[in-house]
Amino acid sequence: MKKLFLAVAILCTTLVLAQEQASGIFVNGEGSVKVVPDEVILQVNIQEEGKSAQAVKQSTDKVMNEVLKYLKSEKIPQKNIQTEYVRLGKNVQTSKYGNVPNAVNFYANQSISILLTDVSKYDEITQGLLELGINGINSVQFRSSEIEMYEADARLKAIKNAKEKAEAYAKALEVKVGAPILISESSSNNFAQPQVYRMMEMKQSSASNNQTLAVGEMEVTAQIQINFSILN
């Protein structure tokens, strides 16, 4: 009996909400905030190949050890350095008939990510890493240390935008906007994922002292859906 009563109560509540939504003004609101990034994440790669599995591993371990020492000397906190992956394997080259091994090469591959909380050190750090023997920088990602604050600002702008739209519709219909019945937030993956407009510009000449990183801006966005009630 209790289960039946609960089911009826849920059904009635659903019907009431559906009726309220059908009689309201449903609008989408968008808000955005431009942000200058103050942090940058580098993903660097170390790779060696050779005839001996032990030799290539020792070689990559040696470079990695030097990299970690260098980052420590540059006052990069250990918590800002993270191993992304370590790969060990071999490549077998077969004869032209495809059934007889012709040569075997071993490889070792390591990748780490480095968080720089001072963007101005980008050139110095990357130059130092390249001189130590890393193979390259796989990616550069900008972010803000105060992203949550900017996300909150973007949400408020989205809500304001939604209310302005609802009031415009209500004015045209000669009614008034009431209290919100339902509010929802749209997001893909992480909310308000920063969008970087300008990335990096790396120059080939290592002798240049000019800045090679165009930080640009990020746009933190928010999308809100609100169903407002109507006051006649």
C-alpha positions in Angstrom: 0.0 0.0 0.0 2.9 2.4 0.9 4.6 1.6 -2.4 1.4 2.4 -4.3 1.0 5.7 -2.4 4.6 6.6 -3.1 4.2 5.8 -6.9 1.1 8.0 -7.1 2.8 10.9 -5.2 5.7 10.8 -7.6 3.4 10.7 -10.6 1.4 13.6 -9.4 4.6 15.6 -8.7 5.9 14.9 -12.2 2.6 15.9 -13.8 2.6 19.2 -11.8 6.2 20.0 -12.8 5.4 19.1 -16.5 2.4 21.4 -16.4 4.4 24.3 -14.8 7.2 23.9 -17.4 4.7 23.9 -20.3 3.2 27.1 -19.0 6.5 28.9 -18.4 9.1 30.7 -20.5 12.1 28.5 -21.3 15.3 30.3 -22.2 19.0 29.7 -22.7 21.5 32.0 -21.1 25.2 32.4 -22.1 28.0 34.1 -20.2 31.7 34.4 -20.8 34.7 35.9 -19.1 38.1 36.6 -20.8 41.0 35.5 -18.7 44.8 36.0 -19.2 46.4 32.6 -18.2 48.9 32.7 -15.3 50.0 29.1 -15.5 51.3 26.8 -18.3 51.7 23.0 -18.4 54.4 21.5 -20.6 54.5 17.9 -21.6 58.0 16.8 -22.6 59.2 13.6 -24.1 62.4 11.5 -23.8 63.1 8.7 -26.2 66.0 6.4 -27.0 66.5 3.5 -29.5 69.2 1.0 -29.8 70.3 -2.7 -30.0 70.2 -3.2 -26.2 67.1 -3.0 -24.0 69.2 -2.2 -21.0 71.2 0.4 -22.7 68.2 2.4 -24.0 66.5 2.3 -20.6 69.7 3.5 -18.9 70.0 6.3 -21.4 66.5 7.6 -20.8 66.8 7.2 -17.1 70.0 9.3 -17.2 68.3 12.1 -19.1 65.3 12.0 -16.8 67.5 12.2 -13.8 69.2 15.3 -15.2 65.8 16.8 -16.0 64.6 16.3 -12.5 67.8 17.8 -11.0 67.5 20.8 -13.3 63.8 21.4 -12.4 64.7 21.2 -8.8 67.5 23.8 -9.3 64.9 26.1 -10.9 62.7 25.9 -7.8 59.9 23.9 -9.6 58.1 22.0 -6.7 58.1 18.2 -7.0 54.3 18.2 -6.8 54.2 20.2 -10.1 56.1 17.4 -11.9 54.2 14.3 -13.0 55.1 11.2 -15.0 52.6 10.8 -17.9 53.8 7.4 -19.2 56.8 5.1 -19.4 57.1 2.7 -22.4 59.6 0.0 -23.1 59.5 -2.3 -26.1 61.1 -3.6 -29.3 60.7 -3.2 -33.0 61.3 -6.3 -35.1 62.2 -5.8 -38.8 61.6 -8.9 -40.9 63.1 -10.0 -44.2 61.4 -9.1 -47.4 59.5 -12.5 -47.2 58.1 -11.4 -43.9 58.9 -14.6 -41.9 62.5 -14.2 -40.8 63.6 -11.6 -38.3 66.1 -9.3 -39.9 66.9 -6.9 -37.1 65.7 -6.0 -33.6 65.7 -2.5 -32.1 64.7 -1.7 -28.6 63.1 1.6 -27.5 62.4 3.4 -24.2 60.0 6.3 -24.0 59.1 8.5 -21.1 56.9 11.6 -20.8 56.4 14.0 -18.0 54.2 17.1 -17.4 55.6 20.2 -15.8 53.4 22.9 -14.3 54.9 26.4 -14.4 53.2 28.8 -12.1 55.3 31.6 -13.6 54.6 31.9 -17.4 57.6 34.2 -17.8 60.0 31.2 -17.1 58.7 29.3 -20.2 61.6 30.2 -22.5 64.3 29.6 -19.9 62.9 26.2 -18.8 62.3 24.9 -22.3 65.7 25.9 -23.5 67.3 24.2 -20.4 65.3 21.0 -21.0 66.3 20.9 -24.7 70.0 21.3 -23.8 69.7 18.3 -21.4 68.6 16.0 -24.2 64.8 15.8 -24.2 63.4 14.9 -27.7 60.7 17.6 -27.7 57.7 19.3 -26.2 54.6 17.4 -27.0 52.1 20.0 -25.9 51.7 23.4 -24.2 48.5 24.0 -22.2 47.5 27.3 -20.6 45.3 27.6 -17.5 44.3 30.0 -14.7 45.0 29.4 -11.0 41.7 31.2 -10.3 39.5 29.2 -12.8 36.7 28.6 -10.2 36.3 32.3 -9.6 36.0 32.9 -13.3 33.6 30.0 -13.8 31.3 31.6 -11.1 31.4 34.9 -12.9 30.5 33.3 -16.2 27.5 31.6 -14.5 26.2 34.8 -13.1 26.5 36.4 -16.6 24.6 33.5 -18.1 21.8 33.8 -15.5 21.5 37.5 -16.2 21.4 36.9 -19.9 18.7 34.3 -19.5 16.6 36.7 -17.4 17.0 39.5 -20.0 15.7 37.1 -22.7 12.8 36.0 -20.6 11.8 39.6 -19.9 12.0 40.5 -23.6 9.6 37.6 -24.4 7.3 38.6 -21.6 7.2 42.2 -22.7 6.2 41.1 -26.2 3.5 38.8 -24.8 2.3 41.5 -22.3 2.9 39.3 -19.3 5.4 39.4 -16.4 8.2 37.1 -15.6 7.8 35.1 -12.3 10.1 33.0 -10.3 12.3 30.4 -11.9 10.7 26.9 -12.0 13.7 25.0 -13.2 17.4 25.8 -13.7 19.9 23.5 -15.4 23.4 23.9 -16.6 24.9 22.6 -19.9 28.5 21.4 -20.0 30.7 19.1 -22.1 33.3 17.2 -20.0 34.4 19.8 -17.5 32.2 22.9 -17.0 33.5 26.0 -18.7 36.5 24.4 -20.3 38.9 27.1 -21.2 39.4 27.8 -24.9 42.8 29.0 -25.8 42.7 31.4 -28.8 46.4 31.9 -29.3 48.9 29.2 -28.5 52.7 29.2 -28.7 55.1 30.5 -31.2 58.4 28.7 -31.0 61.4 30.1 -33.0 64.1 27.9 -34.4 67.0 30.1 -33.4 68.1 29.3 -29.8 70.2 32.4 -29.8 67.2 34.7 -29.8 66.4 36.4 -26.4 62.9 37.4 -27.5 59.8 35.9 -25.9 58.6 33.0 -27.9 55.3 32.3 -26.1 52.1 34.2 -27.1 49.9 33.6 -24.1 46.8 35.3 -25.4 43.5 34.9 -23.6 41.2 32.1 -22.5 37.4 32.4 -22.7 35.6 30.7 -19.8 32.0 30.1 -20.8 28.8 29.0 -19.1 25.4 27.9 -20.5 22.3 28.0 -18.4 18.7 26.8 -19.1 16.0 28.5 -17.0 12.3 28.0 -17.1 10.5 31.1 -15.6 6.9 31.1 -14.5 4.5 33.6 -16.1 2.6 36.2 -14.1 -0.5 37.4 -15.9 
